[in-house]
Structures are given as structure tokens and as C-alpha cells.
Amino acid sequence: MGIKENKANGVECAFDILREGINEVIVATEQNAAPMGVIRKKDSLHMAVYLTAHTAQILQRCPFAVLHITDDPRWFVRTAFFDPDPEEYVLEKCTDFFIPRLREIPSWIACTCRVQNKTKEKLLVSLTPIRVVQSPHVFHPVNRGYNSVIEATVHATRYVDTKDPKLGDLISFHLGVAQKCGDEAVKEAVKMLLQHLSEQGCTIVISYR
Ligand SMILES: Cc1cc2nc3c(=O)[nH]c(=O)nc-3n(C[C@H](O)[C@H](O)[C@H](O)COP(=O)(O)O)c2cc1C
């Protein structure tokens, strides 16, 4: 299996990769990266982006995004809370434009973006794939540790602002599952997440129920 690339029109390849429903990816916009959910309904792709995210501010002036496809939870923890260094990006020519993408994540979909609706809270952005690169990948069985550390990270992005104890309990539960079921990559992601939470003054005790 070699690298699958469709330079002329990425749409078909993109729809082989992205499932119906919500796909969790790392979205790069200019030199900014964050985990986001890409919503697929039949042949349309959207993101709902909170205006508090830098991603929303950038998308209103620069209508391009690269969706990085990875199951490495360390990318999700890292980019939820920190921006990668500028050297971690490479410029990729897509149609007539150079778009920054993350060098270390080899599968990606470059898209043009259009703001379809703006509320007080969120932007609804439609995405049109313009180039797809898919690197060879070994399929692994479902691992609850991988799923749970992503769940914990989603809750943590809200918990750092709200300190809502219900979110704290969910984080604690999911980190317990992650520690029990995950491999070294998951455990490293757990460690990164706990460290970030503690730097934000949030103490989470992992639940091993
Ligand atoms: C798996 C995952 C999915 C997320 N999906 C979204 C989303 O769809 N929309 C959104 O606004 N934030 C989402 N977030 C939260 C953002 O990633 C988070 O607020 C991040 O700090 C935004 O970074 P930015 O300010 O660089 O844009 C998600 C977080 C995770 C971990």
C-alpha cells in the first residue's frame, strides 16, 4: 500500500476517510493548530467553532484549513492547549495557495473554508477538500484507552475555564480507563494532560473504579 494522493480533486478520497457523523481531527489554520470535530452529513463537511478559539478568528480572515488525521492522543492534548512551534509546519502548495500543515502528521486533507453562519457563540464553517494525502496505516483494534483520553481532553478544554465538578468527575473517570487500557502513547498523553491541568490549578484524582 503506497501513499494515496489525488491532487486534482480531493473530494472522493476525503469522503473515503471521513465518516458520517463527527470526525475528530487536528485542524491547522495559518500557524495555529487545534483539535476540532468535522461534521459529515452525506457529502457536506462542516465545523462548529467557538468564537473563543483562535481557529475561529483566523478562519474569518484566511479561508483555508488542513485537517490532520491521526489517532495519536498526544497531538490532541498538545494542540488543545498549546500551539506547535513554527518549525513544525511545512508549506504545502494546494491549487494556487501555500497552506501550512504539520510535518509530523502524514495524512491530511487541505480544505477551503466558508463561514456559513455566525452566532454570538460559534461560527459554522463549511469545508471543501482541495487536496488529500493518505499515508499507509496499520489498522488496530478499538482500544478504550485511546477513546477515553480523547474524551478526557475534550472535557478538560472546558474544565480549565469552568472548574465544573461534573466535568472533573468525567475527566477522572476517563483518565482511569485510559491508564488501565492504554499503551505508552496514551499514558504519555494522560501525563501531559494532568500536568497541564495542574499548571492551571486543577487537581484531578484518577478514578480506578
Ligand atoms: C477531540 C476534541 C474536539 C474538539 N472539537 C471542537 C470543536 O468542534 N469546536 C470547537 O470550537 N472546539 C473544539 N475543541 C476544543 C478546542 O480544541 C480548544 O478550545 C482549543 O484550545 C482551541 O484552540 P485554538 O484557540 O488554537 O483554536 C475540541 C477539543 C478536543 C480535544
The ligand as an SDF file (V2000), in Angstrom:
LIG
                    3D

 31 33  0  0  0  0  0  0  0  0999 V2000
  -11.3340   15.9780   20.4770 C   0  0  0  0  0  0  0  0  0  0  0  0
  -11.6310   17.4580   20.5790 C   0  0  0  0  0  0  0  0  0  0  0  0
  -12.5850   18.0120   19.7400 C   0  0  0  0  0  0  0  0  0  0  0  0
  -12.8740   19.3870   19.8010 C   0  0  0  0  0  0  0  0  0  0  0  0
  -13.8080   19.9000   18.9420 N   0  0  0  0  0  0  0  0  0  0  0  0
  -14.0520   21.2210   18.9460 C   0  0  0  0  0  0  0  0  0  0  0  0
  -14.9830   21.7780   18.0100 C   0  0  0  0  0  0  0  0  0  0  0  0
  -15.5720   21.0800   17.1750 O   0  0  0  0  0  0  0  0  0  0  0  0
  -15.1750   23.1180   18.0520 N   0  0  0  0  0  0  0  0  0  0  0  0
  -14.5250   23.9290   18.9490 C   0  0  0  0  0  0  0  0  0  0  0  0
  -14.7290   25.1520   18.9230 O   0  0  0  0  0  0  0  0  0  0  0  0
  -13.6360   23.4230   19.8540 N   0  0  0  0  0  0  0  0  0  0  0  0
  -13.3850   22.0970   19.8600 C   0  0  0  0  0  0  0  0  0  0  0  0
  -12.4980   21.5760   20.7660 N   0  0  0  0  0  0  0  0  0  0  0  0
  -11.8270   22.4800   21.7220 C   0  0  0  0  0  0  0  0  0  0  0  0
  -10.6510   23.2040   21.0710 C   0  0  0  0  0  0  0  0  0  0  0  0
   -9.7210   22.2980   20.5180 O   0  0  0  0  0  0  0  0  0  0  0  0
   -9.9220   24.0480   22.1430 C   0  0  0  0  0  0  0  0  0  0  0  0
  -10.7920   25.0360   22.6030 O   0  0  0  0  0  0  0  0  0  0  0  0
   -8.6290   24.6700   21.6360 C   0  0  0  0  0  0  0  0  0  0  0  0
   -7.9580   25.2830   22.7260 O   0  0  0  0  0  0  0  0  0  0  0  0
   -8.8240   25.7130   20.5550 C   0  0  0  0  0  0  0  0  0  0  0  0
   -7.5300   26.1120   20.1140 O   0  0  0  0  0  0  0  0  0  0  0  0
   -7.2730   27.4670   19.3070 P   0  0  0  0  0  0  0  0  0  0  0  0
   -7.5640   28.5990   20.2960 O   0  0  0  0  0  0  0  0  0  0  0  0
   -5.8240   27.3970   18.9070 O   0  0  0  0  0  0  0  0  0  0  0  0
   -8.2220   27.4820   18.1520 O   0  0  0  0  0  0  0  0  0  0  0  0
  -12.2050   20.2130   20.7380 C   0  0  0  0  0  0  0  0  0  0  0  0
  -11.2500   19.6400   21.5980 C   0  0  0  0  0  0  0  0  0  0  0  0
  -10.9650   18.2780   21.5290 C   0  0  0  0  0  0  0  0  0  0  0  0
   -9.9370   17.6920   22.4500 C   0  0  0  0  0  0  0  0  0  0  0  0
  1  2  1  0
  2  3  1  0
  2 30  2  0
  3  4  2  0
  4  5  1  0
  4 28  1  0
  5  6  2  0
  6  7  1  0
  6 13  1  0
  7  8  2  0
  7  9  1  0
  9 10  1  0
 10 11  2  0
 10 12  1  0
 12 13  2  0
 13 14  1  0
 14 15  1  0
 14 28  1  0
 15 16  1  0
 16 17  1  0
 16 18  1  0
 18 19  1  0
 18 20  1  0
 20 21  1  0
 20 22  1  0
 22 23  1  0
 23 24  1  0
 24 25  2  0
 24 26  1  0
 24 27  1  0
 28 29  2  0
 29 30  1  0
 30 31  1  0
M  END
$$$$
